[in-house]
Amino acid sequence: MTIQKLQGYKIFKNEEILTLEPLKNQGFCNINYELKTSKNTYVLREFSSDKSVNISRDFEYKIQNKAYKKGIASKPIYLDKNKTFMIYNFLKGNHKRCLKKEDLKALIKTIKKLHNIKIKSKQLNLKKELKKYQHLKIKEAKNSLKICKKELKNLEKYKKRLAICHHDLNPKNILFIKKDIKFIDWEYAGLNDAFFDLATISVEFNLEKREKRYLLKKYLKTFTKNDILKLESYINIYKYICKLWFISLSSKNEDSK
């Protein structure tokens, strides 16, 4: 993306585009830019051109707008008609790797706001997602698939708690802004068991046993042994799906050389 190309879209009526620079911290699939105009600062996300990345950008834009209205996301500004990039307000905050008790409490509160969003969405089928990795032949991938399938079978005994989930709540996608928390990068959001997001937080912030119990208590108010076991199953699924994703990404990079 260049300033000249961006000017052709005529997005900003009363703002002059000043600079467009790649952000220091980049994701794995998109290119993120800091876009400065005479009035505001934005983020421009240029989407991956990989056709195997099956993401509805219309839904991503819509869900981010819903989350913005809940006070937990940046305001989306523009999605181009060809779905090659989107623009949203730039938010200045901190990414944290370790959580204090008050951070975890605030994070759970924000997740509950997310899970209360009402929007029509197809439920994520984890069994179908795993099929994407069956072509991987290395031993680590086969073991990861085996563990995920075992845990999915185990989860059949527990009642589902369906909600709109973010699905990618790693520290890079969580901004701490004073007493507020905002989530960014909504491309994988959709309907799933709420425990998937709780498991993500447990893994990404390396929560200890007592912290996971605190997480469940704050989210559910009261919890049972089954809730603990269900969370542990989702923790294993999240861990090994991440492994499979990175193995697949590495395999694609090797093939493109």
C-alpha positions in Angstrom: 0.0 0.0 0.0 1.2 3.5 -0.8 -0.1 7.0 0.0 -0.8 7.6 -3.8 -2.8 4.4 -4.0 -4.7 5.2 -0.8 -5.6 8.7 -2.1 -7.3 7.1 -5.0 -10.0 5.7 -2.7 -11.0 9.2 -1.5 -11.8 7.9 2.0 -11.0 11.2 3.9 -13.0 14.2 2.9 -11.5 16.8 5.2 -8.2 15.2 6.2 -4.9 15.3 4.4 -2.9 12.0 4.4 0.5 12.8 5.8 2.3 9.5 6.4 1.8 5.7 6.0 4.4 3.6 7.8 4.5 -0.1 8.6 4.0 -0.8 12.3 6.9 -2.1 14.3 4.9 -5.1 15.5 3.5 -7.1 12.7 1.2 -10.2 12.6 1.8 -13.3 10.6 -0.8 -12.9 7.9 -1.5 -9.2 7.3 0.6 -6.0 6.9 -0.3 -3.3 9.4 0.5 0.4 8.8 0.2 3.5 11.0 -1.7 6.0 8.9 -1.4 9.6 9.9 -3.7 12.4 8.6 -3.9 16.1 9.4 -6.6 15.2 12.0 -6.2 11.6 13.2 -4.1 8.5 13.4 -5.4 5.2 12.1 -4.3 1.6 11.5 -4.5 0.3 8.0 -4.6 -3.5 7.7 -3.6 -4.8 4.3 -5.0 -8.4 4.2 -3.1 -11.5 3.1 -3.4 -12.4 -0.6 -3.3 -16.1 0.3 -6.5 -17.5 -1.1 -6.4 -20.4 1.4 -7.1 -17.9 4.2 -10.9 -18.3 4.3 -12.0 -15.2 6.3 -15.1 -13.1 5.8 -13.8 -9.5 5.9 -17.4 -8.2 5.9 -18.1 -10.2 9.1 -14.8 -9.0 10.6 -15.7 -5.4 10.0 -19.3 -5.9 11.4 -18.1 -7.7 14.6 -15.5 -5.1 15.2 -18.1 -2.4 14.9 -20.4 -4.2 17.4 -17.4 -4.6 19.8 -16.6 -0.9 19.4 -20.2 0.0 20.5 -19.6 -2.3 23.6 -16.4 -0.2 24.3 -14.0 -3.0 23.8 -12.6 -2.3 20.3 -11.3 0.4 18.0 -13.8 2.1 15.8 -13.7 0.7 12.2 -13.6 3.4 9.6 -13.4 1.8 6.2 -13.4 -1.6 4.4 -12.7 -1.4 0.6 -15.1 -3.1 -1.7 -12.5 -5.7 -2.9 -11.8 -6.7 0.7 -8.1 -6.0 0.4 -7.7 -3.7 3.4 -9.5 -2.0 6.3 -8.9 1.1 8.4 -9.7 1.7 12.0 -8.8 4.2 14.7 -5.3 3.9 16.2 -5.3 3.0 19.9 -2.3 3.8 22.1 -1.9 1.3 24.9 0.3 -1.4 26.4 0.6 -5.1 25.7 1.2 -7.2 28.8 2.9 -10.6 29.1 2.1 -11.1 32.8 -1.1 -10.2 34.6 -1.6 -8.9 38.1 -4.8 -9.9 39.8 -6.5 -6.6 38.9 -5.4 -7.0 35.3 -6.9 -10.5 35.1 -10.1 -9.2 36.8 -10.4 -6.4 34.2 -9.7 -8.8 31.4 -12.4 -11.2 32.4 -14.9 -8.3 32.6 -13.9 -7.4 29.0 -14.3 -11.0 27.8 -17.8 -11.1 29.3 -18.7 -8.0 27.3 -17.4 -9.7 24.2 -19.4 -12.8 24.9 -22.5 -10.8 25.3 -22.4 -9.4 21.8 -25.4 -10.5 19.7 -24.7 -11.2 16.0 -25.6 -14.0 13.6 -22.6 -16.2 13.1 -21.9 -19.8 12.0 -20.6 -21.9 14.8 -16.9 -22.8 14.6 -16.5 -26.6 13.8 -13.3 -27.6 15.5 -13.4 -31.1 13.9 -13.5 -29.4 10.5 -10.7 -27.0 11.4 -8.5 -30.0 12.3 -9.0 -31.5 8.9 -6.9 -28.7 7.5 -3.8 -30.2 9.1 -4.3 -33.8 8.2 -1.8 -33.4 5.3 1.0 -32.7 7.7 3.2 -35.7 7.8 5.7 -34.9 10.6 5.4 -36.7 13.9 4.8 -33.6 16.0 1.8 -32.7 13.8 0.4 -36.2 14.0 0.7 -36.3 17.8 -0.9 -32.8 18.0 -3.9 -34.0 15.9 -4.3 -37.1 18.0 -4.4 -35.1 21.3 -6.9 -32.6 19.8 -9.2 -35.3 18.6 -9.1 -37.0 22.0 -9.9 -33.8 23.8 -12.8 -33.0 21.4 -14.2 -36.4 22.2 -13.8 -35.7 25.9 -15.7 -32.4 25.5 -18.8 -34.2 24.3 -19.8 -35.0 27.9 -20.0 -31.3 28.9 -22.7 -28.8 28.1 -21.7 -26.1 25.6 -21.7 -22.4 26.5 -22.0 -20.8 23.1 -21.0 -17.1 22.7 -19.2 -14.9 20.2 -15.5 -15.6 20.7 -12.5 -13.7 19.6 -10.4 -16.9 19.1 -7.1 -15.1 19.1 -6.7 -13.4 22.5 -2.9 -13.5 22.6 -1.1 -10.5 24.3 -0.5 -8.7 20.9 -4.2 -8.5 20.4 -5.0 -7.1 23.9 -4.4 -3.5 24.7 -4.3 -2.1 28.2 -5.3 1.6 28.1 -5.3 3.0 31.6 -8.3 1.2 33.2 -9.7 0.0 29.9 -9.0 -3.0 27.8 -9.5 -3.2 24.1 -9.2 -6.1 21.7 -7.8 -5.8 18.2 -7.6 -8.1 15.1 -11.1 -9.6 14.9 -10.5 -11.7 11.8 -11.1 -15.1 13.5 -14.1 -14.0 15.6 -17.2 -16.2 15.6 -19.5 -18.5 17.5 -18.0 -21.1 19.8 -17.9 -22.3 23.3 -16.9 -19.4 25.6 -14.4 -21.7 27.2 -12.2 -21.5 24.1 -11.4 -17.8 24.9 -10.9 -18.6 28.6 -8.5 -21.4 27.6 -6.6 -19.0 25.3 -6.1 -16.5 28.2 -5.0 -19.4 30.4 -2.3 -20.5 27.9 -1.1 -17.1 26.6 -0.6 -15.7 30.1 0.6 -18.9 31.6 -2.0 -18.9 34.4 -1.3 -21.1 37.4 -3.9 -23.4 39.0 -5.2 -20.8 41.5 -5.4 -18.1 38.7 -7.4 -20.5 36.5 -9.8 -21.0 39.4 -10.1 -17.3 39.9 -10.8 -16.9 36.1 -13.7 -19.4 36.4 -15.0 -17.8 39.5 -15.1 -14.3 38.0 -16.5 -15.5 34.8 -19.1 -18.0 36.1 -19.6 -16.8 39.7 -19.7 -20.4 40.8 -18.0 -23.3 39.2 -17.8 -27.1 39.5 -15.1 -29.7 39.0 -16.5 -30.3 35.5 -15.9 -26.7 34.6 -12.2 -27.1 35.6 -11.9 -30.3 33.6 -13.7 -28.7 30.6 -11.3 -25.7 30.8 -8.3 -28.1 30.8 -9.6 -29.9 27.7 -9.9 -26.6 25.9 -6.4 -25.6 27.1 -5.0 -28.7 25.4 -7.0 -28.1 22.2 -5.7 -24.5 22.0 -2.1 -25.4 22.7 -2.0 -28.1 20.0 -4.1 -26.2 17.4 -1.5 -23.4 17.8 1.3 -26.0 17.3 -0.5 -27.3 14.1 -0.9 -23.7 12.8 2.7 -22.9 13.2 3.8 -26.2 11.7 1.5 -25.5 8.7 2.8 -21.9 8.4 6.4 -23.2 8.5 5.6 -25.8 5.8 4.1 -23.2 3.5 7.1 -20.9 3.9 9.4 -23.9 3.0 7.3 -24.7 0.0 7.5 -21.1 -1.3 11.3 -21.0 -1.2 
